[in-house]
Amino acid sequence: MRIVYLRITMHEKIIILDFGSQYTQLIARVVRDARVYCEIIPFNKSISFSSNLKGVILSGSPCSVNGEQPPEVDVLSLAKQLPVLGICYGAQLTAKQLGGRVEKSDKREYGRAMLSVKTNGKLFAHMHPESQVWMSHSDSIQALPDQCTVTGTTNSIPVAAFQHNELPLYGLQFHPEVYHSTEGKQLIRNFLYAICGCSGDWTPGHFIEETVDALKAELKDAQVVMGLSGGVDSTVAATLIHKAIGNHLHGIFVDNGLLRKNEFEEVLETYKTLGLNVTGVNARDKFYSALKGKVLPEDKRKAIGACFIEVFDEAAHRIENITYLGQGTIYPDVIESVSVSGPSVTIKSHHNVGGLPETMKLKLVEPLRSLFKDEVRAIGMELGIPSSMLNRHPFPGPGLGIRILGEVTPDQVQLLQEADHLFIEGLKSYALYDKVWQAGTILLPVKSVGVMGDERTYEHTIALRAVTSVDGMTADWAHLPYDFMADVSNQIINRVKGINRVVYDISSKPPATIEWE
């Protein structure tokens, strides 16, 4: 299937060269938050020095510059053309290539440290002389090249920041992009604005206007089909396409019988309010039949995915002259990643309609493929999509099918829907919903003895799961108030017939995962 790349006005751009750091995407999000467009590319991919390219950031890395075949770029050559900011590994690589010395440190720094700024240059403008920063390294710059000057130190290392004396080349041993570097965002803004000369022309309003114009130019009178999930990404993508071509967009929302309570009806009503042309397909029985006898998580996922493709394909074939498939793919799904053992390219497949491009032979249009999740929400807000939909917790593609451990049956789904509804509504009524990144209930394949009135019961156990996170890569269990936990437990046991015990999952990710299957 051919992916259609929309022609959008050239914005000022920053390139982030990725050396495999766990923080690379976070750098990009901070840059985007400063209203500057940026792209992440592998360190070994050639850079196109277009007129709108304003600067380059070198990411950190799990590698050592003194290791065997460390990832490298010609830093000096870059700095002769554009401003360059090296972060952690990027700073060490810069120092070594210019003639400095990088060695294993006697005092490794992990976590918080206090940065003492030694010069009031452009990079540290509007910052305090001392501020907290976040370190994560075992190598240190022991000696700087002659043409560089130390601009920051900590108690443990003599070179926490430096700059070239003649070129716009800067190095930081710490990570300004992480939350714990208290003035890190200001530092990155200084690099973008004061050093690279960016003006901040990457805004939701500009993106909407340019994307809709590009969609009109590409799609013209074409018919577009799109599978909608009720989630943020697909809804925002569909709204943009609809603004461009109106009812030539045909949305399909499949009820797989594994949605939350009343979700199918509520989401369809929201789509109607937004003016989207969406057809709801009730395929619950088909999915339940496909799941019968399936116990292993991967078997259930495959059954749900295959069934979705079949239902979607059948619904799509009722629409005439379809030539495009719309998807809500976002930037993290398409970023090329670098493995620590060498360059590799990994493209994530979209979780909602995986497999469809091969079977339907349509051109693929993805209006959000340049955006991060927080940017998608900002675009959605600008488009007038209800906050109740924009700020919904992430929900797995297989739905409640992977929150019922073991075989899935309609009765179990209904049981879990009722318990989940009470949990989510309870979080909202206690003003806790927006403080949690994701929450849900899990039906365990465990029954236990209980007492209700004068009778003994032998009923199901429900596990509650709530986590705090930034992007789902890591997560901690949410420390919910005891009074809320007591209330929601009583509500579930008293109002959901078939449940007599509620437990709370206090596992972090890693080592656990957010979902149980």
C-alpha positions in Angstrom: 0.0 0.0 0.0 1.3 3.5 -0.9 1.4 6.0 2.0 0.4 9.5 0.9 2.7 12.2 2.3 0.8 15.4 2.5 2.6 18.5 1.2 2.5 21.0 4.0 4.2 24.5 4.2 7.9 24.2 5.3 8.3 25.2 8.9 11.5 26.0 10.8 13.0 22.6 11.7 15.3 21.1 14.2 16.9 17.6 13.5 17.5 15.3 16.5 20.1 12.7 15.7 19.2 9.6 17.7 22.0 7.5 19.2 19.6 5.1 20.9 18.7 7.1 24.1 15.6 6.3 26.0 15.0 10.1 26.2 15.2 10.9 22.5 11.4 11.3 22.1 11.3 13.4 25.2 13.7 15.8 23.6 11.4 16.1 20.6 8.4 16.7 22.8 10.1 19.6 24.6 11.2 21.1 21.3 7.6 20.8 19.9 6.3 22.2 23.2 8.4 25.3 22.4 6.4 25.6 19.1 9.3 24.5 17.0 8.9 21.6 14.5 11.5 18.8 14.8 12.2 15.4 13.4 14.0 12.4 14.9 16.3 10.5 12.5 18.9 7.8 13.2 22.5 9.1 13.6 23.6 7.2 10.4 21.0 8.8 8.2 22.1 11.6 5.9 20.7 15.1 6.7 19.1 17.3 4.1 20.4 20.8 4.7 17.3 22.6 3.5 16.8 26.4 4.1 14.3 25.8 6.9 16.7 23.6 9.0 17.8 25.7 12.0 19.9 23.4 14.2 20.8 19.9 15.2 20.6 18.1 18.6 22.7 15.1 19.4 20.9 12.7 21.7 22.2 10.5 24.5 23.0 6.9 24.1 23.5 3.7 26.1 26.8 3.3 24.3 30.3 4.5 25.4 32.3 6.7 23.0 35.3 4.5 24.0 33.5 1.2 23.1 34.0 -0.9 20.1 32.5 0.8 17.0 30.6 3.5 18.9 27.9 5.4 16.9 29.4 8.5 15.4 28.7 11.6 13.2 31.1 14.3 12.1 30.2 16.9 14.8 32.6 19.6 13.6 31.3 19.4 10.1 27.7 19.8 11.4 28.7 22.8 13.6 30.3 24.6 10.6 26.9 24.6 9.0 24.3 24.8 11.9 24.2 25.3 15.7 24.7 21.9 17.4 23.7 20.9 21.0 25.1 17.6 22.3 23.4 16.0 25.2 25.2 13.4 27.4 26.6 11.0 24.8 26.4 13.8 22.2 28.5 16.0 24.4 31.1 13.2 25.1 31.3 12.4 21.3 31.9 16.1 20.6 34.6 16.4 23.2 36.4 13.3 22.0 36.3 14.2 18.3 37.7 17.6 19.0 40.7 16.2 20.9 39.4 16.0 24.5 39.5 13.1 26.8 36.5 11.0 27.9 37.0 8.2 30.5 35.1 6.1 33.0 34.3 8.4 35.9 35.4 7.6 39.5 32.2 9.4 40.6 29.4 8.2 38.4 26.4 10.4 38.5 22.8 9.1 38.3 19.9 11.2 39.3 19.7 14.7 40.6 22.7 17.0 40.7 23.2 20.8 41.2 24.6 22.6 38.2 26.7 25.7 38.8 26.7 28.0 35.7 30.2 29.5 35.0 29.2 31.9 32.2 26.1 33.9 31.3 26.1 33.1 27.6 23.0 32.6 25.4 22.5 29.0 26.4 21.9 29.8 30.1 20.0 33.1 29.7 17.1 33.7 32.1 18.4 30.8 34.3 19.6 30.8 37.9 23.4 30.5 38.6 22.6 27.2 40.3 19.8 24.8 39.3 18.9 21.1 39.6 19.7 18.9 36.7 19.3 15.2 35.9 22.4 13.0 35.3 22.6 9.5 33.8 26.1 8.5 32.7 29.1 6.4 33.7 31.7 8.2 31.4 32.8 11.7 32.0 34.7 14.4 30.1 38.0 14.5 31.9 39.7 17.1 29.7 38.2 19.5 27.2 39.6 20.3 23.7 41.7 23.5 23.6 39.1 25.3 21.5 36.3 24.7 24.1 35.4 26.4 27.4 33.7 25.0 30.5 30.4 26.7 31.1 28.9 24.5 33.9 30.1 22.2 36.7 28.7 20.0 39.5 30.2 18.8 42.7 31.1 15.5 41.1 32.3 16.4 37.6 34.3 19.3 36.3 32.7 19.5 32.9 28.9 19.4 33.1 28.5 21.9 30.2 30.8 23.5 27.7 30.8 25.5 24.4 33.1 25.9 21.5 35.0 29.3 21.5 34.2 30.1 17.8 31.4 27.8 16.5 27.8 27.5 17.8 28.6 24.2 19.3 27.4 23.3 22.9 27.7 20.2 25.1 25.7 19.2 28.2 26.6 16.2 30.3 23.1 16.3 31.9 19.6 15.7 30.4 17.7 19.1 30.1 14.8 17.3 28.5 13.6 15.4 31.6 11.2 16.7 34.2 13.8 16.6 37.0 16.0 19.2 35.3 14.1 22.1 36.7 15.2 24.8 34.1 15.9 22.3 31.3 13.0 23.5 29.1 14.3 27.1 29.4 17.7 25.9 28.4 16.3 24.2 25.3 14.2 27.2 24.4 17.4 29.3 24.7 19.1 27.0 22.2 16.1 27.1 19.8 15.4 30.9 20.0 18.6 32.7 21.0 21.1 30.4 19.2 19.2 28.8 16.3 17.1 31.9 15.6 13.7 30.0 15.6 10.5 32.1 15.8 8.1 29.4 17.0 5.8 28.9 14.0 4.6 25.4 14.8 1.1 26.0 16.3 -2.2 23.9 16.3 -4.0 26.6 14.2 -1.3 26.6 11.5 -1.2 22.8 11.5 -5.0 22.5 11.0 -5.2 25.1 8.2 -2.2 23.6 6.3 -3.3 20.0 6.8 -6.8 20.6 5.6 -5.5 22.5 2.5 -3.1 19.6 1.8 -5.9 17.0 2.2 -8.1 18.9 -0.2 -5.3 19.0 -2.7 -4.5 15.3 -2.4 -8.0 13.8 -2.0 -10.1 16.1 -4.2 -13.4 14.2 -4.8 -12.0 10.8 -3.6 -14.0 8.5 -1.3 -12.1 7.7 2.0 -12.9 4.9 4.4 -11.7 4.9 8.0 -12.0 2.6 10.9 -12.8 4.6 14.1 -12.2 3.4 17.6 -13.6 6.2 19.7 -10.1 7.1 20.7 -8.3 10.4 20.4 -6.1 9.7 17.4 -8.7 8.2 15.0 -11.3 10.9 16.0 -8.9 13.8 15.4 -7.7 12.3 12.1 -11.3 11.8 11.0 -12.3 15.3 11.9 -9.4 16.8 9.8 -10.3 14.6 6.8 -14.0 15.5 7.2 -13.1 19.2 7.2 -11.4 18.7 3.9 -13.9 16.4 2.0 -17.1 16.3 4.1 -19.2 13.2 3.7 -16.8 11.7 1.2 -15.2 10.3 4.4 -16.9 7.1 5.5 -16.2 6.1 9.1 -16.8 2.6 10.4 -17.1 2.0 14.1 -17.2 -1.6 15.0 -18.8 -2.9 18.3 -16.7 -5.9 19.1 -18.6 -6.6 22.3 -15.5 -5.8 24.3 -16.0 -2.0 24.7 -16.8 -0.3 28.0 -20.4 0.0 29.2 -22.5 2.1 26.8 -19.4 3.1 24.9 -20.8 2.1 21.4 -23.9 4.3 21.8 -22.1 7.2 23.4 -19.3 7.3 20.9 -21.7 7.2 17.9 -23.6 10.1 19.5 -20.4 12.1 19.8 -19.5 11.4 16.2 -23.0 12.6 15.2 -22.6 15.8 17.1 -19.2 16.4 15.4 -21.0 15.9 12.0 -18.9 12.9 11.0 -20.3 10.4 8.6 -20.0 7.2 10.7 -21.7 3.8 10.4 -21.9 1.7 13.5 -21.6 -2.1 13.1 -22.8 -4.4 15.8 -20.6 -7.5 15.5 -20.7 -8.6 19.1 -21.8 -12.2 18.4 -19.3 -12.6 15.7 -16.4 -11.7 18.0 -17.8 -13.8 20.9 -17.9 -16.8 18.5 -14.3 -16.1 17.4 -13.2 -16.0 21.0 -14.9 -19.2 22.1 -12.4 -21.6 23.6 -9.5 -19.1 23.4 -7.6 -18.9 26.6 -4.1 -17.7 25.8 -3.6 -13.9 25.5 -1.9 -14.0 22.0 -4.6 -16.3 20.7 -7.3 -13.9 21.8 -5.5 -10.9 20.3 -5.1 -12.7 17.0 -8.8 -13.8 17.0 -10.0 -10.2 17.7 -7.6 -8.7 15.1 -8.7 -11.2 12.4 -12.3 -10.7 13.2 -12.0 -6.9 13.0 -10.4 -7.1 9.6 -13.2 -9.3 8.3 -16.0 -7.1 9.7 -14.3 -3.9 8.5 -13.6 -5.3 5.1 -17.2 -6.4 4.7 -18.6 -3.0 5.8 -16.1 -1.2 3.5 -17.1 -3.2 0.5 -20.7 -1.8 0.8 -19.3 1.7 0.0 -18.6 2.4 -3.7 -15.5 3.8 -5.3 -13.3 3.8 -2.2 -9.7 4.7 -3.1 -8.1 5.9 0.2 -7.9 4.4 3.7 -7.6 6.9 6.5 -5.7 6.1 9.7 -4.9 7.9 13.0 -1.2 6.9 13.0 0.9 9.3 15.1 4.6 10.1 15.1 5.8 7.6 17.7 4.3 4.9 15.5 6.6 5.8 12.6 9.8 7.0 14.2 12.9 5.1 13.0 14.7 3.7 16.1 18.3 2.8 16.7 19.3 -0.4 18.4 22.3 -0.3 20.9 24.1 -2.9 18.9 23.9 -1.1 15.6 21.4 0.8 13.4 18.1 -0.8 12.7 14.7 0.5 11.5 11.5 -0.4 13.3 8.2 0.9 12.0 5.3 0.1 14.4 2.1 -1.1 12.8 -1.1 0.8 13.7 -3.0 -1.1 16.4 -6.5 -0.3 15.1 -6.4 -1.5 11.5 -3.3 -3.7 11.3 -3.4 -5.9 8.2 -5.9 -3.8 6.3 -3.4 -2.2 3.9 -2.3 -5.6 2.4 -5.9 -6.8 1.9 -7.7 -3.7 0.6 -5.2 -2.2 -1.9 -6.0 1.4 -1.0 -3.8 4.5 -0.8 -3.1 5.3 2.9 -3.7 8.8 4.2 -2.4 9.6 7.8 -2.9 13.3 8.7 -1.4 12.9 12.2 1.8 11.0 11.3 4.0 14.0 12.3 2.4 14.6 15.7 2.9 13.4 19.3 -0.1 12.4 21.4 -0.1 15.7 23.4 -0.1 17.6 20.1 -3.0 15.5 18.8 -5.0 16.5 21.9 -4.1 20.2 21.3 -5.3 19.9 17.7 -8.5 18.2 18.9 -9.2 21.0 21.3 -8.7 23.5 18.5 -11.1 21.5 16.4 -13.8 21.6 19.1 -13.8 17.9 19.9 -15.2 17.4 23.5 -12.7 17.1 26.3 -14.4 14.0 27.5 -13.2 12.3 24.3 -9.8 14.0 24.1 -8.8 13.3 27.7 -10.0 9.7 27.8 -7.6 7.2 29.3 -5.8 4.9 26.8 -7.8 1.7 26.1 -6.3 -1.4 24.6 -7.3 -2.3 21.0 -8.5 -5.8 22.0 -10.6 -4.0 24.7 -12.0 -6.0 27.6 -10.9 -9.2 25.8 -7.5 -8.9 27.5 -8.9 -7.7 30.8 -10.8 -11.0 31.2 -8.1 -13.6 32.1 -8.9 -16.8 30.4 -11.8 -17.5 28.0 -14.1 -14.6 27.2 -17.9 -15.0 27.4 -20.8 -12.5 27.1 -21.7 -12.9 30.8 -18.1 -12.2 31.9 -18.0 -9.1 29.6 -21.2 -7.8 31.2 -19.8 -8.4 34.7 -16.6 -6.6 33.9 -18.4 -3.7 32.1 -20.4 -3.0 35.3 -17.4 -3.1 37.6 -15.3 -1.0 35.2 -18.1 1.6 34.9 -18.3 2.0 38.7 -14.5 2.3 39.0 -14.1 4.9 36.2 -17.2 7.0 37.3 -15.9 6.8 40.9 -12.5 8.3 39.8 -14.4 11.1 38.0 -16.6 11.9 41.0 -13.6 12.0 43.3 -11.7 14.3 40.8 -9.1 11.6 40.4 -9.6 10.6 36.8 -7.3 13.3 35.3 -4.6 12.5 37.8 -4.4 9.0 36.6 -2.8 8.0 33.2 -4.8 4.8 32.8 -7.3 2.8 34.9 -9.4 -0.2 34.4 -10.6 -3.4 36.0 -9.5 -7.0 35.4 -11.7 -10.1 35.9 -9.5 -12.8 37.5 -10.1 -16.5 36.9 -10.4 -16.8 40.6 -13.5 -17.4 42.8 -13.4 -17.0 46.6 -15.8 -17.5 49.5 -17.6 -14.5 50.9 -20.5 -13.7 53.2 -23.5 -11.6 52.2 -26.2 -11.3 54.8 -26.6 -14.8 56.3 -25.5 -16.5 53.1 -22.1 -17.7 52.0 -21.1 -16.8 48.4 -18.6 -18.2 46.0 -18.0 -15.5 43.4 -15.5 -13.7 41.2 -12.6 -11.5 42.2 -12.0 -8.2 40.5 -8.6 -6.4 40.4 -8.4 -2.7 40.1 -5.5 -1.2 38.1 -4.6 2.5 38.0 -1.2 3.9 37.0 0.5 7.3 36.6 2.8 7.7 33.6 3.9 10.2 31.0 3.8 8.0 27.9 3.2 4.4 29.1 6.8 3.3 28.5 7.2 3.2 32.3 4.4 3.6 34.9 3.9 3.6 38.7 0.8 2.4 40.5 -1.4 5.3 41.5 -1.6 6.0 45.2 -5.3 6.5 45.4 -6.9 7.7 48.6 -8.1 5.0 51.1 -11.6 6.5 51.3 -12.0 6.3 47.6 -10.8 2.7 47.5 -13.2 1.7 50.3 -16.1 3.4 48.5 -15.5 1.9 45.1 -14.9 -1.5 46.5 -18.2 -1.4 48.4 -20.0 -0.1 45.3 -18.7 -2.9 43.1 -19.4 -5.7 45.6 -22.9 -4.4 46.5 -24.1 -3.5 43.0 -22.4 -6.1 40.7 -24.0 -9.5 41.3 -21.3 -12.1 40.9 -18.4 -10.2 42.5 -17.6 -10.6 46.2 -13.9 -9.5 46.4 -12.0 -6.5 45.1 -8.1 -6.2 45.1 -5.8 -3.5 44.0 -2.7 -4.0 41.8 0.3 -2.1 43.2 2.9 -3.3 40.6 5.0 -0.8 38.6 6.1 -1.1 35.0 8.7 -2.5 34.8 8.8 -5.2 35.9 5.0 -5.6 35.4 3.0 -4.3 32.5 0.0 -2.0 32.6 -2.4 -4.5 31.2 -2.4 -8.1 32.6 -2.5 -9.8 29.2 
